[in-house]
Amino acid sequence: MFHVQAKYTIDLFERMCNHLPPLLPKEVVSETEHVLEQLHNDFTVSIEDIEKTIISIGKKVWPYQKAFQEFIDVAQREIGEKFLLGKLFPNLKDKYKKLKEYGVTYYDLRSGGPIDFFEEEERLIISQSIIEVDQAIQKYVRQLVLGTERKKYQNLITEFQKKLAKIEKKLANLRSIAEEDKAEYPRLVEEIKAQIKSFEMGLCLLGPNIQNQEVLQAEEFFQERKIAKKLHRFK
């Protein structure tokens, strides 16, 4: 039987596998399916090995997922509210329009901000409607990037692949810093390793959404920490 953390990680990975972005290479899709099957059947695998395997695949998926998500975000801005209004009963539409007069937006409603304005049954209807809107937009965008917007989508994938290469380079630099200082500054090294892991988990959608600027600034941050520790030691 899996450890709770291992099961949670595998469940997140399975969720990613069930929502792979369009145009992901067939060999990556096959590898993903194979790894998921192995993880379900091997109860001896450690959480560390599970994470390493998932990170390896997640990096291959990331440029496609990020490009796909950008199209989804645009669609949400352009037609998300229209889709939602098409699913709400007239009384709920009126309530929502009333809220908009007070500055409440579609995204506020999605985040649950003004939920106290609605009755319990109305909240359930709105929540289910938002789920259906998301599913409809995913389907719409998938058709879009496989059709008229295919070239634009492919170009965006290429952009994110270039960003990933820069991120990987910065992570390699962080690993070098950690390797150089593992004997002299063990605590700092542990911080660096934890940060690297956080970034990598974000790349495979198992951690916080990775921000490119954060990675680019991390090397400078830890270099400054290293210098500060040296100065403190020689005071």
C-alpha positions as CSV (number, residue, x, y, z in Angstrom):
1,M,0.0,0.0,0.0
2,F,1.3,3.5,-0.9
3,H,2.3,6.1,1.7
4,V,-0.3,8.9,1.8
5,Q,2.1,11.4,0.2
6,A,3.0,9.0,-2.6
7,K,-0.6,8.3,-3.3
8,Y,-1.4,12.0,-3.4
9,T,1.5,12.7,-5.8
10,I,0.4,9.8,-8.1
11,D,-3.2,11.1,-8.0
12,L,-2.0,14.5,-9.2
13,F,0.1,12.9,-11.9
14,E,-2.9,10.9,-13.0
15,R,-4.9,14.1,-13.2
16,M,-2.2,15.6,-15.5
17,C,-2.2,12.4,-17.6
18,N,-6.0,12.7,-18.1
19,H,-5.7,16.2,-19.4
20,L,-2.7,16.2,-21.6
21,P,-2.4,19.2,-24.0
22,P,-2.9,18.9,-27.8
23,L,0.0,18.1,-30.1
24,L,2.1,16.5,-27.3
25,P,4.4,14.0,-29.1
26,K,3.0,10.5,-29.3
27,E,6.2,9.1,-27.6
28,V,5.7,11.4,-24.6
29,V,2.0,10.4,-24.4
30,S,3.0,6.7,-24.5
31,E,5.8,7.3,-21.9
32,T,3.3,9.0,-19.6
33,E,0.8,6.2,-19.8
34,H,3.5,3.6,-19.2
35,V,4.8,5.4,-16.2
36,L,1.4,5.9,-14.7
37,E,0.7,2.2,-15.0
38,Q,4.0,1.3,-13.4
39,L,3.4,3.7,-10.5
40,H,0.0,2.1,-9.9
41,N,1.4,-1.4,-9.8
42,D,4.7,-0.9,-7.9
43,F,4.0,-0.4,-4.2
44,T,7.8,-0.5,-3.4
45,V,8.8,2.7,-5.2
46,S,9.9,5.5,-2.9
47,I,8.3,9.0,-2.9
48,E,11.7,10.4,-4.1
49,D,11.8,8.1,-7.1
50,I,8.1,8.9,-7.9
51,E,8.9,12.6,-7.9
52,K,12.0,12.2,-10.0
53,T,10.1,10.2,-12.6
54,I,7.2,12.6,-12.7
55,I,9.5,15.7,-12.9
56,S,11.2,14.1,-15.9
57,I,7.9,13.7,-17.8
58,G,6.5,17.0,-16.5
59,K,9.3,18.9,-18.1
60,K,8.4,17.4,-21.5
61,V,4.7,18.3,-21.1
62,W,5.2,21.8,-19.6
63,P,5.8,23.9,-22.8
64,Y,2.6,22.4,-24.4
65,Q,0.6,22.8,-21.2
66,K,1.7,26.4,-20.8
67,A,0.8,27.2,-24.4
68,F,-2.5,25.5,-24.1
69,Q,-3.3,27.3,-20.9
70,E,-2.6,30.7,-22.5
71,F,-5.2,30.0,-25.1
72,I,-7.6,28.9,-22.4
73,D,-7.0,32.1,-20.4
74,V,-7.8,34.2,-23.5
75,A,-11.0,32.2,-24.1
76,Q,-12.0,32.7,-20.5
77,R,-11.6,36.4,-20.8
78,E,-13.4,36.6,-24.1
79,I,-16.3,34.1,-23.8
80,G,-16.2,32.7,-20.3
81,E,-18.8,35.0,-18.9
82,K,-21.0,34.6,-22.0
83,F,-20.9,30.8,-21.6
84,L,-21.8,31.1,-17.9
85,L,-24.8,33.4,-18.5
86,G,-26.0,30.9,-21.0
87,K,-26.3,28.3,-18.3
88,L,-27.8,30.3,-15.5
89,F,-31.6,30.6,-14.8
90,P,-33.1,34.1,-15.2
91,N,-33.2,34.8,-11.5
92,L,-29.5,33.9,-11.1
93,K,-28.6,36.0,-14.1
94,D,-30.4,39.0,-12.5
95,K,-28.6,38.5,-9.2
96,Y,-25.2,38.3,-11.0
97,K,-26.0,41.4,-13.0
98,K,-26.9,43.2,-9.8
99,L,-23.5,42.2,-8.3
100,K,-21.8,43.6,-11.4
101,E,-23.3,47.0,-10.7
102,Y,-21.2,46.9,-7.4
103,G,-18.0,46.0,-9.3
104,V,-18.1,42.2,-9.0
105,T,-16.5,40.5,-12.0
106,Y,-16.7,37.1,-13.6
107,Y,-13.4,36.2,-12.0
108,D,-14.6,37.3,-8.6
109,L,-17.6,34.9,-9.0
110,R,-15.2,32.1,-10.1
111,S,-13.1,32.6,-7.0
112,G,-16.1,32.4,-4.7
113,G,-15.7,36.0,-3.5
114,P,-19.4,37.1,-3.5
115,I,-20.8,33.6,-2.7
116,D,-22.6,34.8,0.4
117,F,-24.9,36.8,-1.8
118,F,-26.4,33.5,-3.0
119,E,-28.5,30.9,-1.4
120,E,-27.0,27.4,-0.8
121,E,-28.8,25.8,-3.7
122,E,-27.8,28.7,-6.0
123,R,-24.2,28.3,-5.0
124,L,-24.3,24.7,-6.0
125,I,-25.9,25.6,-9.4
126,I,-23.2,28.3,-10.0
127,S,-20.4,26.0,-9.0
128,Q,-21.6,23.2,-11.3
129,S,-22.1,25.8,-14.1
130,I,-18.5,27.0,-13.7
131,I,-17.3,23.4,-14.0
132,E,-19.3,23.0,-17.2
133,V,-18.0,26.3,-18.6
134,D,-14.5,25.2,-18.0
135,Q,-15.1,21.9,-19.8
136,A,-16.8,23.7,-22.7
137,I,-13.9,26.1,-23.0
138,Q,-11.3,23.3,-22.9
139,K,-13.2,21.6,-25.7
140,Y,-13.5,24.8,-27.7
141,V,-9.8,25.7,-27.3
142,R,-8.7,22.2,-28.1
143,Q,-10.5,22.4,-31.5
144,L,-9.1,25.9,-32.0
145,V,-5.5,24.9,-31.6
146,L,-5.9,21.9,-33.8
147,G,-7.6,24.0,-36.4
148,T,-7.3,27.7,-37.3
149,E,-4.9,28.6,-34.5
150,R,-2.6,25.6,-34.9
151,K,0.4,27.6,-36.2
152,K,0.0,30.2,-33.4
153,Y,-0.2,27.4,-30.8
154,Q,2.9,25.7,-32.2
155,N,4.8,29.0,-32.1
156,L,3.8,29.5,-28.5
157,I,5.0,26.0,-27.7
158,T,8.4,26.8,-29.2
159,E,8.5,30.0,-27.0
160,F,7.9,28.0,-23.9
161,Q,10.5,25.4,-24.9
162,K,13.0,28.2,-25.1
163,K,11.9,29.5,-21.7
164,L,12.3,26.0,-20.3
165,A,15.8,25.8,-21.6
166,K,16.7,29.0,-19.8
167,I,15.0,27.7,-16.6
168,E,17.0,24.4,-16.9
169,K,20.2,26.3,-17.3
170,K,19.5,28.4,-14.1
171,L,18.6,25.2,-12.2
172,A,21.9,23.7,-13.3
173,N,23.7,26.7,-12.0
174,L,21.9,26.4,-8.7
175,R,22.9,22.7,-8.5
176,S,26.5,23.8,-9.1
177,I,26.3,26.3,-6.2
178,A,24.9,23.6,-3.9
179,E,27.6,21.1,-4.9
180,E,30.4,23.7,-4.3
181,D,29.1,24.6,-0.9
182,K,27.7,21.4,0.5
183,A,30.5,21.0,3.1
184,E,30.9,24.7,4.0
185,Y,27.3,25.9,4.1
186,P,25.1,22.8,4.6
187,R,22.0,24.8,5.6
188,L,22.3,27.1,2.6
189,V,22.7,24.0,0.4
190,E,19.5,22.5,1.8
191,E,17.7,25.7,1.0
192,I,18.9,25.7,-2.5
193,K,17.9,22.0,-3.0
194,A,14.5,22.7,-1.6
195,Q,14.1,25.7,-4.0
196,I,15.2,23.6,-7.0
197,K,12.7,20.9,-6.0
198,S,9.9,23.5,-5.7
199,F,10.6,24.9,-9.1
200,E,10.7,21.4,-10.7
201,M,7.5,20.4,-9.0
202,G,5.9,23.5,-10.4
203,L,7.1,22.5,-13.9
204,C,5.2,19.2,-13.7
205,L,2.1,20.9,-12.1
206,L,2.7,19.3,-8.7
207,G,3.7,22.5,-7.0
208,P,3.2,26.2,-7.2
209,N,2.9,27.7,-10.7
210,I,6.5,28.4,-11.7
211,Q,7.2,32.0,-12.6
212,N,10.1,32.5,-15.0
213,Q,11.4,35.6,-13.3
214,E,11.6,33.8,-9.9
215,V,13.9,31.2,-11.3
216,L,16.1,33.8,-13.1
217,Q,16.5,35.7,-9.8
218,A,17.1,32.6,-7.6
219,E,20.7,32.2,-8.6
220,E,21.5,35.8,-7.8
221,F,19.7,35.5,-4.5
222,F,21.6,32.5,-3.3
223,Q,24.9,33.9,-4.5
224,E,24.2,37.0,-2.3
225,R,23.3,34.7,0.6
226,K,26.6,32.9,0.1
227,I,28.6,36.1,0.1
228,A,26.8,37.4,3.2
229,K,27.6,34.2,5.1
230,K,31.3,34.5,4.1
231,L,31.4,38.1,5.3
232,H,29.7,37.2,8.5
233,R,32.2,34.4,9.1
234,F,35.2,36.7,8.7
235,K,33.9,39.5,10.9
